Structure formats: C-alpha cells, structure tokens
Amino acid sequence: VLTGPDRKPKKNYFLSNDKINYMKIGRIAGDLIRNPILGCQDKLVRVINGDNVLYSVSVPAPITVICQYKPEHYLYGCSDGSIGLLHLGREKGENLWNFHNSNKNSITAMKICNFGRSGGDDLILGRDDGSIEAYSINGVTELTGEPFGKASAGEAITGLDVGPIRDPGVKEIVVTTFSGKLITFWDTKLLDVNDPKIREKKDAKAKALKVELTKLKEIVGQTKKSKMPEESNIQLSSEVTQPANARMNIVPSDAAYQLVIESQALIELVGLKSDIHIDLLDLDNTKAIVSLTTNPNPSAKTNNFLATMRPEEPTNRLEIKLRTTEGQQGELECLIFQKGCSVCQGFYLPIKALSLHERISDYKEDPEKVAMSQINLKGNFGKSDINAWLSICLPDVPQYVDDDETLMLSLIHISEPTRPLYISYAVFCLKKKKYKLL
C-alpha cells in the first residue's frame, strides 16, 4: 500500500507463491477493513488480511478478472473462458458455481450493469478473441444459459465499461483493444433488436460515416500526390515496429495449444521455427495461407519445424492450433512481419517436455496412501532448486517457493478429464527438511 508524498510502503507486505493475475479490493474481514482479493495463476483466490492470507478458495482455472456483484459475492472470469461466482465471508470462502459455454477464450474484462430488459442484472464481458457477450444473472444461483447478445471488436479486449455517452437515455458499451482502438457499442446493437426506429437511426449513421470516409480518402490521395512525383518508383518503408504479441493457450478438449498472434499494425507474414517436431491442426479453418517445410534430416536438432502464415485478409490477429510431442523439450520461435515495415519482431515461446499437463488444485487423494513410485533426493540443495528443476519440464510451476511451508504441486494430463477416472496424476511434494519427489 503506497501512501504519502514519498510513496513508500505504509503498512503491510505480502509475497504470493505464484503470479498474481488480478487484484480486487473488498470489505471481507469487517465493514471497516479493506482486504485485497488476489486471483492467482495457481488456481487459487487469496484473501489477504495484513501480511497474511486470511483464507484461499480453489477455482477450476487461473482467474483473469474479478468483479463485485453483491456485498459478499464476486463474479470472476478465467483463462479457460469460464465464469464463476464466489461467496467470500469473514472466516471462509466458497466457489458457488462455474459456468462454461462454447467460447473457450480467456475473459479479459467484465462489468455488471442493467439494460432493463430482463428485470435483473446483466453481465457484460470481453474476451481475448475480441468477442463481447451479454448475460442475464439470476440472483446468486446461476447464469442464464447462453448470452442474450453478442458482438465482436475483431481483436483482444483490454478494457470494458458501460454507461451513457452520446445520449443520456441510451447505455453504450465502451471497449479498448490491443491495437489501441476505443470502440463503442449500443446496447441495441449488441442485442440485435429489430426495432425500425433503431434500424433507421443506425442506417443513417452508417451512410454519414461512408460519406466522411470517402472524403478522407480523397484528402489522403491528394496529399500523396503533392508529396511525391507522379512517376516516382520510390517505396517508403518504416523501420519503426508497432507492438505485437505471441502466446500459447492450452486447449484441453483438443489436447493441443492455440497459438495467438496479435499486432497493433496489420500482419503481413508470420514465420514459425522450432527445434522439435510440431503438428499444425485444423488448417482448413485457419484464416491464413500456411506453407510447411519438412526437415530432410529429422535427426538434426535444429529447424525440425518451419512454416509461414500469410493472412488471407487484412488483420491484426491470427490463430492456429498446434500440438507438441510429449517428452520433447524445445522452443518455438515466432517472427511477426508487419505491413510497411522491413524489420520483424521475434518471440520465443518455451515448449516444455511435459507441456500437455496442467495444474489442478483439487487433488483429493492422500499421496501417502496412493500406490506410486517415490524418488528420494538428498544433497546440497533446497526447495528453490527443486522448484527450478521442475519448471524446466512442467508448466504452471510457481515462480516462488517459501522455504517454511510444504508445497503440494499436482498436475494432470489435459486429456484425462475426458476419461472415467483420473489415472495419470503427477504429484510433487516439496518439504523443507526431507525433500521428496513423488
């Protein structure tokens, strides 16, 4: 907590065991006490009181956003696209429900409002694929099925709010996107209401925008002619790149990853290179022309995978599914070329040997009572060293390990939830004095 002119920490200090994805302040421990509510990467919601954790609540996936609904109830969105509701009391918390729909993209923003259509509250949320969805909330019991309204911004949503802007009587949804755009949606546009008056108003606005766009194109064309000779063959190229991003999101239902590429400028070409074998999936639904190169020497440790992706239409975002080979460790290099720029941006995405595993927080079996192999490690090392070894080959390993507590790390192959029984758990128990790797 930073206060005063010197901006120094005033009171309390807390170091989480894993990455903090989102923080919300709420009155949990008392009416006059403000407590940080932390949504962490290890699928736990931690309520902080002073320097300590008041309690933790397990959720199905890493939380990406938290929004207060009622005094003791908080809605949350997860990286797997699910929505849930928490009850956070003074002494303990509970995950009341968790809801999935067909959209598995991460939720990046959410807002509670009331459009006055369902007689209750409405939930507006944005996702990292640019989609915007509107749901009706039935008290604290559940979300009412599929969204009653949808829209799309075409790229990742980074912020969202709701309120009157141009007309005091009309609520609009305002979103910000990865490329820096600020876009507004009428609630009627989002809800797709077939009202003749609304449709007439929208058509008139669209016609006015087309006229304005035509005038702007004429001004740009005249400016180009005045700045350059008519017969000039000079081609201008900018050396300044716009921000871009590349990341891989796990897709448990397909036992694969979704490679997401975003750029604030239009994407000209994407090059992919890896030192291990990678399979590209569902190429027919990829909105790009994909060219693959096979390695004539598969035994070589470099360039086992080469591919290029050229968008079929101008876009700031590309998605493609890929599957790694379990047991192989390497790196995926992603090169992003932007239109009008002669240089590219490179991103290096680590591929871990057991990358098709994900962390779970609800392992109910006692490791001491389950038949499994046990490895006892002894030597001049500590828990932080073991944690570093695990992070080389496994995803979702905490960045920080407290030497004063026992850490239970449970992972499961992402295909296991589709089977009748969980049969391939990987459970790691790190203790301070007796180091165990189960």
C-alpha positions as CSV (number, residue, x, y, z in Angstrom):
1,V,0.0,0.0,0.0
2,L,1.6,3.2,-1.2
3,T,0.6,6.5,0.6
4,G,2.0,9.9,1.2
5,P,4.3,12.1,-0.8
6,D,7.3,9.7,-0.6
7,R,5.2,6.7,-2.0
8,K,6.8,4.3,0.4
9,P,5.1,1.1,1.6
10,K,2.9,2.2,4.5
11,K,2.0,-0.9,6.4
12,N,1.8,-4.5,5.1
13,Y,3.8,-6.7,2.7
14,F,2.8,-10.0,1.1
15,L,4.6,-12.2,-1.4
16,S,2.4,-14.7,-3.3
17,N,3.6,-18.2,-4.2
18,D,2.6,-17.7,-7.8
19,K,1.8,-14.9,-10.3
20,I,-1.0,-12.5,-9.4
21,N,-3.2,-12.1,-12.4
22,Y,-5.8,-9.7,-10.9
23,M,-6.5,-7.8,-7.7
24,K,-9.7,-6.5,-6.3
25,I,-10.3,-4.6,-3.0
26,G,-13.3,-5.7,-0.9
27,R,-14.5,-5.4,2.7
28,I,-14.2,-9.0,3.7
29,A,-12.8,-9.2,7.3
30,G,-15.0,-6.4,8.5
31,D,-17.1,-3.4,7.4
32,L,-14.2,-1.0,8.0
33,I,-11.4,-3.3,6.8
34,R,-10.4,-3.4,3.1
35,N,-8.8,-6.6,2.0
36,P,-7.0,-7.4,-1.2
37,I,-8.6,-10.3,-3.2
38,L,-5.9,-11.9,-5.4
39,G,-6.7,-14.1,-8.4
40,C,-3.5,-16.2,-8.8
41,Q,-2.1,-18.3,-11.6
42,D,-2.1,-21.4,-9.3
43,K,-6.0,-21.5,-9.5
44,L,-6.4,-20.0,-6.0
45,V,-8.2,-16.9,-4.9
46,R,-6.3,-15.5,-1.9
47,V,-8.0,-13.0,0.6
48,I,-5.2,-11.0,2.3
49,N,-5.5,-9.5,5.8
50,G,-2.5,-7.6,6.8
51,D,0.6,-9.5,5.9
52,N,-1.1,-12.9,5.9
53,V,-3.6,-15.0,3.9
54,L,-7.0,-14.9,5.6
55,Y,-8.1,-17.9,3.5
56,S,-7.9,-19.3,0.0
57,V,-10.6,-20.6,-2.4
58,S,-9.9,-23.1,-5.2
59,V,-11.3,-22.4,-8.7
60,P,-11.2,-24.5,-11.8
61,A,-8.7,-22.3,-13.8
62,P,-6.4,-19.3,-13.3
63,I,-8.5,-16.2,-12.7
64,T,-8.0,-13.3,-15.1
65,V,-10.6,-10.8,-13.8
66,I,-12.8,-10.2,-10.7
67,C,-15.9,-8.1,-10.4
68,Q,-18.0,-7.4,-7.3
69,Y,-21.7,-8.4,-7.7
70,K,-23.1,-8.1,-4.1
71,P,-21.5,-7.3,-0.8
72,E,-20.2,-10.8,-0.2
73,H,-20.4,-12.2,-3.8
74,Y,-17.8,-11.7,-6.5
75,L,-18.0,-12.8,-10.2
76,Y,-14.8,-14.0,-11.8
77,G,-13.6,-14.9,-15.3
78,C,-10.9,-17.5,-16.0
79,S,-8.2,-18.1,-18.7
80,D,-10.2,-21.1,-20.0
81,G,-13.2,-18.9,-20.8
82,S,-15.4,-20.0,-17.8
83,I,-17.4,-17.7,-15.5
84,G,-18.0,-18.3,-11.8
85,L,-19.3,-16.8,-8.6
86,L,-17.5,-16.7,-5.2
87,H,-19.0,-16.2,-1.8
88,L,-16.3,-14.5,0.4
89,G,-17.4,-14.4,4.1
90,R,-15.5,-13.2,7.1
91,E,-14.0,-16.5,8.0
92,K,-14.2,-18.6,4.8
93,G,-15.0,-18.5,1.2
94,E,-16.8,-20.8,-1.3
95,N,-16.9,-21.2,-5.0
96,L,-20.7,-21.3,-5.6
97,W,-20.8,-22.2,-9.3
98,N,-18.7,-22.2,-12.5
99,F,-20.2,-21.9,-16.0
100,H,-18.8,-22.8,-19.4
101,N,-20.1,-22.1,-22.8
102,S,-18.8,-22.8,-26.3
103,N,-16.3,-19.9,-26.2
104,K,-13.1,-21.1,-24.6
105,N,-11.1,-17.8,-25.0
106,S,-9.8,-16.1,-21.9
107,I,-12.0,-13.4,-20.3
108,T,-10.2,-10.1,-20.0
109,A,-12.8,-7.7,-18.8
110,M,-16.2,-7.8,-17.1
111,K,-18.9,-5.3,-15.9
112,I,-22.2,-5.5,-14.1
113,C,-25.0,-3.3,-15.4
114,N,-28.7,-3.2,-16.0
115,F,-30.1,-2.8,-19.5
116,G,-33.6,-3.1,-18.1
117,R,-34.6,-5.9,-20.4
118,S,-34.6,-8.9,-18.0
119,G,-35.8,-7.2,-14.9
120,G,-32.5,-8.0,-13.2
121,D,-28.8,-7.5,-13.5
122,D,-26.8,-8.1,-16.7
123,L,-23.2,-9.2,-17.0
124,I,-21.1,-7.8,-19.9
125,L,-17.8,-9.4,-20.6
126,G,-14.9,-9.2,-23.1
127,R,-12.6,-11.9,-24.2
128,D,-9.1,-12.0,-25.7
129,D,-10.5,-13.0,-29.1
130,G,-12.4,-9.7,-29.3
131,S,-15.9,-11.1,-28.6
132,I,-18.3,-9.3,-26.3
133,E,-21.1,-11.2,-24.6
134,A,-24.1,-10.1,-22.5
135,Y,-25.7,-12.5,-19.9
136,S,-28.6,-12.2,-17.5
137,I,-27.8,-13.1,-13.9
138,N,-30.4,-15.0,-11.9
139,G,-29.5,-13.7,-8.4
140,V,-26.6,-15.7,-7.0
141,T,-27.8,-19.1,-8.2
142,E,-26.6,-19.3,-11.8
143,L,-26.0,-17.6,-15.1
144,T,-29.0,-18.0,-17.5
145,G,-27.6,-20.2,-20.3
146,E,-26.1,-18.8,-23.5
147,P,-25.6,-15.0,-23.9
148,F,-28.6,-13.0,-25.0
149,G,-26.4,-10.7,-27.0
150,K,-23.0,-10.9,-28.8
151,A,-20.7,-8.5,-30.7
152,S,-17.0,-8.5,-31.8
153,A,-14.3,-6.0,-31.8
154,G,-12.0,-8.1,-34.0
155,E,-9.1,-8.2,-31.6
156,A,-8.3,-8.7,-27.9
157,I,-10.4,-6.7,-25.4
158,T,-8.2,-4.9,-22.8
159,G,-10.8,-2.9,-21.0
160,L,-14.6,-2.5,-20.8
161,D,-17.2,-0.2,-19.3
162,V,-20.9,0.6,-19.7
163,G,-22.7,4.0,-19.5
164,P,-24.4,6.8,-21.4
165,I,-22.1,8.7,-23.7
166,R,-23.9,10.5,-26.6
167,D,-27.5,10.0,-25.4
168,P,-28.3,10.2,-21.7
169,G,-31.1,7.7,-22.2
170,V,-29.1,5.1,-24.1
171,K,-26.4,2.9,-22.5
172,E,-23.3,2.2,-24.6
173,I,-20.6,-0.4,-24.1
174,V,-17.1,1.0,-24.4
175,V,-14.1,-1.3,-25.0
176,T,-10.4,-0.8,-25.6
177,T,-8.5,-3.2,-27.7
178,F,-4.9,-4.5,-28.1
179,S,-4.1,-2.2,-31.0
180,G,-5.2,0.9,-29.1
181,K,-8.7,1.3,-30.5
182,L,-11.6,2.7,-28.5
183,I,-14.9,1.2,-29.7
184,T,-18.5,1.9,-28.5
185,F,-21.5,-0.4,-29.0
186,W,-25.1,0.5,-28.4
187,D,-26.9,-2.0,-26.2
188,T,-29.4,-2.3,-29.1
189,K,-26.5,-3.2,-31.5
190,L,-25.2,-5.7,-29.0
191,L,-28.7,-7.2,-28.5
192,D,-29.6,-7.0,-32.2
193,V,-33.0,-5.6,-31.6
194,N,-35.2,-5.4,-34.8
195,D,-36.7,-2.0,-33.9
196,P,-37.5,0.0,-37.1
197,K,-36.6,3.3,-35.4
198,I,-33.3,2.0,-34.2
199,R,-32.5,0.4,-37.5
200,E,-33.3,3.7,-39.3
201,K,-31.0,5.6,-37.0
202,K,-28.2,3.1,-37.5
203,D,-28.6,3.2,-41.3
204,A,-28.4,7.0,-41.3
205,K,-25.3,6.9,-39.2
206,A,-23.6,4.3,-41.4
207,K,-24.4,6.4,-44.5
208,A,-22.9,9.5,-42.9
209,L,-19.8,7.6,-41.9
210,K,-19.4,6.3,-45.5
211,V,-19.5,9.8,-46.9
212,E,-17.0,11.0,-44.3
213,L,-14.7,8.1,-45.2
214,T,-14.9,8.9,-48.9
215,K,-13.8,12.5,-48.2
216,L,-10.9,11.3,-46.0
217,K,-9.7,9.0,-48.8
218,E,-9.8,11.9,-51.3
219,I,-7.7,14.1,-48.9
220,V,-5.2,11.3,-48.4
221,G,-4.9,10.8,-52.1
222,Q,-4.3,14.5,-52.8
223,T,-1.7,14.6,-50.0
224,K,0.2,11.7,-51.5
225,K,0.3,13.4,-55.0
226,S,1.5,16.6,-53.5
227,K,4.3,14.9,-51.5
228,M,5.7,12.6,-54.3
229,P,6.3,12.9,-58.0
230,E,3.7,11.1,-60.2
231,E,6.3,8.8,-61.9
232,S,8.3,8.1,-58.8
233,N,9.1,4.5,-58.0
234,I,10.2,5.2,-54.5
235,Q,8.7,2.9,-51.9
236,L,8.6,4.1,-48.4
237,S,9.2,1.6,-45.6
238,S,9.1,2.3,-41.9
239,E,11.7,0.9,-39.6
240,V,9.6,1.5,-36.5
241,T,7.6,-1.6,-35.5
242,Q,4.3,-1.4,-33.7
243,P,3.8,-3.5,-30.5
244,A,3.0,-7.2,-31.2
245,N,2.4,-10.2,-29.0
246,A,2.5,-14.0,-29.4
247,R,1.3,-16.5,-26.8
248,M,0.1,-20.1,-26.5
249,N,-3.1,-21.0,-24.7
250,I,-3.8,-24.6,-23.7
251,V,-6.9,-26.3,-25.2
252,P,-7.7,-29.3,-23.0
253,S,-10.6,-30.6,-25.2
254,D,-8.2,-31.0,-28.2
255,A,-5.1,-31.9,-26.2
256,A,-3.4,-29.1,-28.0
257,Y,-2.4,-25.4,-27.8
258,Q,-3.8,-22.4,-29.5
259,L,-1.1,-20.0,-30.9
260,V,-2.4,-16.5,-30.8
261,I,-0.6,-13.7,-32.7
262,E,-1.6,-10.1,-32.3
263,S,-0.2,-6.9,-33.7
264,Q,-1.1,-3.2,-33.5
265,A,-0.2,-2.9,-37.2
266,L,-1.6,-5.2,-39.9
267,I,0.1,-8.5,-40.2
268,E,2.0,-9.1,-43.4
269,L,3.6,-12.5,-42.7
270,V,4.3,-14.8,-39.7
271,G,7.2,-17.2,-39.7
272,L,7.4,-20.2,-37.3
273,K,10.5,-22.2,-36.4
274,S,11.2,-24.8,-33.9
275,D,13.9,-27.2,-33.0
276,I,11.4,-30.1,-32.2
277,H,8.6,-31.6,-34.2
278,I,5.2,-29.7,-34.0
279,D,1.9,-30.7,-35.7
280,L,-0.4,-27.9,-37.0
281,L,-4.0,-28.8,-36.6
282,D,-7.3,-27.6,-38.2
283,L,-5.6,-25.8,-41.1
284,D,-8.8,-25.6,-43.1
285,N,-10.3,-23.2,-40.5
286,T,-7.2,-21.0,-40.3
287,K,-7.7,-17.6,-41.9
288,A,-4.3,-17.7,-43.5
289,I,-2.3,-19.4,-46.3
290,V,0.0,-21.8,-44.5
291,S,3.2,-23.2,-46.1
292,L,5.1,-26.0,-44.4
293,T,8.6,-27.2,-44.9
294,T,9.7,-30.7,-43.9
295,N,13.1,-31.3,-42.5
296,P,15.2,-33.6,-44.8
297,N,17.3,-34.6,-41.8
298,P,14.8,-35.3,-38.9
299,S,17.6,-36.4,-36.6
300,A,19.1,-32.9,-36.7
301,K,18.4,-30.8,-33.5
302,T,17.7,-27.6,-35.4
303,N,14.9,-26.5,-37.7
304,N,12.7,-29.6,-37.3
305,F,9.7,-27.4,-38.0
306,L,9.4,-24.4,-40.4
307,A,6.2,-22.7,-41.5
308,T,4.9,-19.4,-42.8
309,M,1.4,-17.9,-42.4
310,R,0.2,-15.2,-44.7
311,P,-3.3,-13.7,-43.8
312,E,-6.0,-14.1,-46.5
313,E,-7.4,-10.7,-45.5
314,P,-6.0,-7.7,-43.6
315,T,-6.0,-8.5,-40.0
316,N,-4.3,-7.7,-36.7
317,R,-4.8,-11.2,-35.3
318,L,-4.1,-14.8,-36.3
319,E,-4.9,-18.1,-34.5
320,I,-3.7,-21.6,-35.2
321,K,-3.9,-24.8,-33.3
322,L,-0.7,-26.9,-32.7
323,R,0.3,-30.0,-30.8
324,T,3.7,-30.7,-29.3
325,T,5.2,-34.2,-28.8
326,E,5.1,-35.2,-25.1
327,G,8.6,-35.7,-23.8
328,Q,10.3,-33.4,-26.2
329,Q,11.6,-30.1,-24.9
330,G,12.4,-27.1,-27.1
331,E,11.4,-23.7,-28.3
332,L,9.0,-22.2,-30.8
333,E,10.3,-19.0,-32.5
334,C,7.6,-16.8,-33.9
335,L,8.6,-14.0,-36.3
336,I,6.0,-11.3,-37.0
337,F,6.3,-9.1,-40.1
338,Q,4.1,-6.0,-40.2
339,K,2.8,-4.2,-43.3
340,G,5.0,-1.3,-44.4
341,C,7.9,-2.4,-42.1
342,S,11.1,-4.0,-43.3
343,V,12.1,-5.5,-40.0
344,C,10.3,-8.1,-37.9
345,Q,9.7,-8.9,-34.2
346,G,10.7,-12.2,-32.7
347,F,9.1,-14.1,-29.8
348,Y,10.5,-17.2,-28.2
349,L,7.9,-19.5,-26.6
350,P,9.2,-22.3,-24.5
351,I,7.9,-25.8,-25.1
352,K,8.4,-28.0,-22.0
353,A,8.8,-31.7,-22.0
354,L,5.5,-32.3,-20.2
355,S,3.8,-29.3,-21.8
356,L,0.5,-31.2,-22.2
357,H,-0.1,-31.3,-18.4
358,E,-2.0,-28.6,-16.5
359,R,-2.1,-27.9,-12.8
360,I,-5.0,-28.9,-10.6
361,S,-5.9,-27.7,-7.2
362,D,-8.5,-30.3,-6.1
363,Y,-6.3,-33.4,-5.8
364,K,-8.3,-35.3,-3.1
365,E,-6.1,-38.4,-2.6
366,D,-3.5,-38.6,0.1
367,P,-0.2,-39.2,-1.7
368,E,1.0,-41.4,1.2
369,K,-1.9,-43.8,0.5
370,V,-1.8,-44.0,-3.3
371,A,0.5,-46.5,-5.0
372,M,3.1,-44.6,-6.9
373,S,6.9,-44.5,-7.4
374,Q,8.9,-42.5,-5.0
375,I,12.3,-40.8,-5.5
376,N,14.2,-39.5,-2.5
377,L,16.7,-36.8,-3.4
378,K,19.4,-35.7,-0.9
379,G,22.2,-33.3,-1.4
380,N,23.3,-29.7,-1.1
381,F,20.2,-28.1,-2.5
382,G,17.0,-26.5,-1.3
383,K,13.3,-26.3,-2.3
384,S,14.0,-23.4,-4.6
385,D,16.5,-25.6,-6.6
386,I,14.0,-28.4,-6.9
387,N,11.4,-25.9,-8.0
388,A,13.7,-24.6,-10.7
389,W,14.3,-28.2,-11.9
390,L,10.5,-28.8,-12.1
391,S,9.9,-25.6,-14.0
392,I,12.2,-26.7,-16.8
393,C,9.9,-29.6,-17.8
394,L,6.5,-28.7,-16.4
395,P,4.1,-25.8,-16.9
396,D,2.3,-23.9,-14.1
397,V,5.2,-24.3,-11.7
398,P,5.1,-21.4,-9.1
399,Q,7.8,-18.8,-9.5
400,Y,8.4,-18.6,-5.8
401,V,8.7,-21.2,-3.1
402,D,8.6,-20.4,0.6
403,D,11.2,-22.5,2.5
404,D,9.0,-22.5,5.6
405,E,6.0,-24.4,4.1
406,T,5.2,-27.6,2.3
407,L,4.3,-27.2,-1.3
408,M,1.9,-29.7,-3.0
409,L,2.0,-29.4,-6.8
410,S,-0.5,-31.6,-8.6
411,L,-0.7,-31.9,-12.4
412,I,-2.8,-34.0,-14.8
413,H,-2.6,-34.7,-18.5
414,I,-5.0,-32.4,-20.3
415,S,-6.8,-35.4,-21.9
416,E,-7.6,-37.0,-18.5
417,P,-10.8,-35.1,-17.7
418,T,-12.5,-36.8,-20.7
419,R,-11.8,-40.3,-19.2
420,P,-13.9,-42.0,-16.5
421,L,-11.1,-42.0,-13.9
422,Y,-8.0,-39.9,-13.3
423,I,-5.1,-42.3,-13.9
424,S,-2.1,-40.2,-14.7
425,Y,-1.6,-37.7,-11.9
426,A,1.8,-36.2,-11.3
427,V,2.1,-35.2,-7.6
428,F,5.1,-33.4,-6.2
429,C,5.6,-32.8,-2.5
430,L,8.4,-30.4,-1.5
431,K,9.3,-30.3,2.2
432,K,11.9,-28.2,4.0
433,K,13.9,-31.0,5.7
434,K,13.0,-34.1,3.8
435,Y,12.9,-33.4,0.1
436,K,10.5,-35.8,-1.7
437,L,9.7,-36.0,-5.3
438,L,6.7,-38.3,-5.8
